[in-house]
């Protein structure tokens, strides 16, 4: 079954880069996203250092999160977090502390652009979309928490910008309904991300096979938003065909915040980029037959075996 509209293709241009597979099987370079999220702890100077470190690691895009807490959460939750969801009493003060000042956003976007990095943001509510439009954000991310939020889908889709959407916390049936909403909101501009919303996610829970199934079912580029420890699973996702790899990033996993433990530090991010790029170099062209390289020809000349057949004369023959 597929919800693929006729206008959707397997390639999407996002932040000046193409991702996905074209009809000729050309595979574009994997887009690697460093998710700074709220790991900057609300400090603009720390966010600037993180952008520079992400650039040094070799990523393509840095991503942030933007919330308007009065719109993201109910009035009751804002007034008394203890009266609502379990854990919100601890989470709400963290979110308030980790919100960047409004005047820092244009400076961060400009700094990323100066370094040649794409600037991607996850808005958690409709007023945040309006704010991000005013500062000129070029693409949006829909979080797994908003996978079924059709109102936010429409708000983001109306900007005309590319949309990357994570699918964690949703069943397969919920995904089909939500993806239909996202495709309608952003036709030809949608990239999906397989995700497992555990922090950190156990290896046995990652279900990387879903990347291939989502590509077949929906006909759009599909990536991996990883929350696991280390780089092995994310590198494997790229080898399986993930068009985008996104990982949380921090300068120090011991800093306070809900995402730090599942984040990569600079050396880990660099290693991930190296592994993904090595795979891409090794992949080759799927439309060509296997050919011998120059090195193979030289080795064959030295070590190759050949069979020589001699025609024996019959006994008594001349």
N, C-alpha and C positions, 0 to 999 in steps of 0.2 A: 504494500500500500504506500502511496506517496501523496504528499500535499503540495507537490512542486507546481507552482503556477508557470505558465508559458514564458513569462518575462524573466524568470529567475535563471541564472547561469551558474556554472561551477566556479567562476572566478569573480572576485570582488576587489575593487581598488579601495584601499583604506590608508589614509595618511600618506598618500603618494606611492604606495607599494601595492602590487598585485599579490593576492593570495588565492590558492585553490588550484584546480586542474582544469585546463581548457579542453575543448572537444578533440584536440590533436594529442591529448595526454601530456602536453607540456606541463611540468610541475614547477610552480613558482617557489621561490625560496621561502622557507618557513619563517613566519613573523614571530620574533621572540620579544615577549613583553615582560618587563620588570614591574610587578605590582607593588608600588610603594604604599598604596592603601592609606592606612592611618599610622603606619610604622614610624612616621616622622614625629609623632607625639605632639602635633600641632605647632611645631617649631619651624618656621620658614628657613632658617639657616641650616638646620639639619636636613630639611627636604632638598635644599640646593646641593649639599654634600652627597646625598643619596643619588641625585640625578647624575652628578659627575662620576660617581662610582659605577653606576649602571652603564654609563657611556664607556668607561674604561673596560668593563666586562664584555662589551661588544653587542649589547642588545639593540633592538630597533626602536622600541617604544617604551616610555614610562607611563604608568597609570596611577591615577589618584582616585579618591572617593570624595563625593560632596554630599553633605546632608543639610537639610533645614529641619532641625529636630522637631519643631512645632508642626511641620507637615508630615514628617516621617512617622511620628508616633502620636497617639491620641493625647488629648488634653489631660486625661487622667494619668497616663503614663509619664508625661512631662512633669505633672504636679507631684505625683507620688509613685515612683517606680516600684516600690514595695507592694503596691496593691495590684500589680499586673503580672506579667509573665515572670516565671522563676528565673532568677539571674539578672533581670533588668536593673535591679537596684545597684548591682555592681557595674553593669555595662553602661548605663546612662551617664554616670560621671566621667567614665573613660571617653565616651564619645564627645562630650562637651569639651574635655581637656584637649582632645586630639583634633578638633576642628581648626583648620588654618584660618587666619584672618582673611577677610575678603580682599584686602588690598595686596595680599601676597600672591594671589592666583595669576594675575597678568605677568608678574615678574618670573614666576616659575615656568609658565608656558613659554615666555620669550627665551629664557635660559635654555630650556630643552631644545627649542628651535635653533638657537645659536650653535648647539652641539650636534645638530643634525638628527635629533631624536623626535619621533612622533609623540604627541601628547594626547593621551586617552583618559577619559574620566567616567566613573560610574556615578550617575546621579541617583540618589535614593528616593527622590520625590520630584514632583512637577515644578515647584519653585526653584529647585536647584538646576533644572534644565534651563529655565529662563536666565538664571545667573550665568551659567556656562555659555549660553548663546551670546551674552553681552561681551564676554571676554574672548570669543572667537575659537572655541574648542572645535576640532575638526572631525571628531568621531566619538561615539558613545559606547559604553558597555552597560548591559543590563545584567544585574547580579542574579544569582540563583534565587535569592529571596524574592525577587520580583518577576520570576519566570511566568507567573500567572496573572500579573498585574497589567491587564489590557489597557488601562487608562494611561499608565506610564509608557507602555508600548506606543500608543497613539501620539502622546506628547513628544517622545523622542523621534518617532518616525516623521512627524510633521516638520522637523528641522531639515530634512533632506540629507542628513549626514549618514555615513555608514554606521552599522550597528553590530556589535559583537554581543552575543547573549549566552550566558551560562545556563546549564540545564540541571544543576544539582538540586536535590530536595524535591524532585518530581518523579512520578511514576511514568512508565512508557506512554500510557494513555493521556496523562496530563501533558506530557511533552508534545504529543501530536496536536492537541487543541491549542496549546500556547504557541507552538511554532506557526500554526495557521494564522494566529493573531499577529505575530511578529512579521511574517512574510507580507501580510496585508499592509502593515504599517510601514515596512521598509522594503518594498519589492526591488530585487536586484542589488540590495545593499546589506544583506544579512550574512553574518558568519556565526555559526553555532559552536559552542564549547562544551564538550563532555566534561563533567565535573563531579566530584564526590565531596559533599560538603561536610567533611569531618576534618578537625584541625588538631593534630595532623591525621591524615588518612593512612590506614594500614595498607600495605602492599596488596594483601589479598582482597581488599575492597575496591581496588581501582578500576576493574572491569574495562580495560583498554579496548577490548573487542567492540565496545559501543561506538568507538570512533568510526569504524568501517561501516557498521550498520546504519549509523546516522547519515553517512555520506550517501549510501544507497537509498535510504528512505526519503531523504529530503533534498538531495541534489545541490547542496550548498557546501562551501568550505566548512570544514569541521576541525576544531582544535582541541587542546587539552589544557584545562585550568587545574593545575596540580597543587595539592595541599599535602603531599607526602614528604617524607624526609629524604634528603639526598637527591641525586640527579639521575639515577639509573632508570626510574620509571618514566620520567619526562623524556629522556633520550630515546627510550623504547617507543614512546608515543610518536615521536617524530619519525622513527624508522617505520612505524606502522602506517604512516601517511597523514599525521596531524599537520594541518596547514598553519596553525598558530600554537605556540607554547607560551603559557602565562604562568609565572611563579611569583609568589610573594617574596619581597626582597627587604632586607634590613642590613644595617651596618653592624648590628650586635644583637644576637638572639636573646641576650639577657635583659634587654630593655623592657619596660612595661608595655603591655598591650596584648590584645587577644590573638593577634596573628603572628607574633614574633617567633613562637616555637616552630611553626610550620613554614618559616621563611628561609631563604638562602642568604648567606652572607656573601660578600664580594667574591671570595675565592670560589665558592660553590657556584655562583652565577657564571663566572668565567668558564669553569669546567663544563657547565651545561652548554654554553654557547659553542665551545670547542667541539663537543661531541656531536651536537646537531649539525654543525657545519661540516664536520668530517663525514658524517653519514651522507649529506647532500652531495659532497664531492665523489663519494664512492658509489652513489646510486646509478649514475649513467643515464643513457637515453633508452627508455623502454620500447622505442619503435625500431631500434637497430638490432641486428643479430650480434651475437658474441663475436668479437674480432680479436685477433692476437695483437698485443701491444708490441712496440719496438723492443722492449725488454724481453718479452716472451720469445720473439724471433731470434734474438741473440742467444738466449738460453737454449732454444731448440737447436740452434746451430752447434752448440757445444755439447749438449747432453741428449739430444733427440736420437731415437733409434729408427732404423729403416730395415726393410726386409728385401733381400736380394734373391731373386730366383734364377738358378742356373739351369739351362736346358742340357741334359746329359745325352751324349751320343749313344745310340744302341750298340750293343756288343758286336764287335766285328765291323762296325761302320767306319766310314772314312770321314 
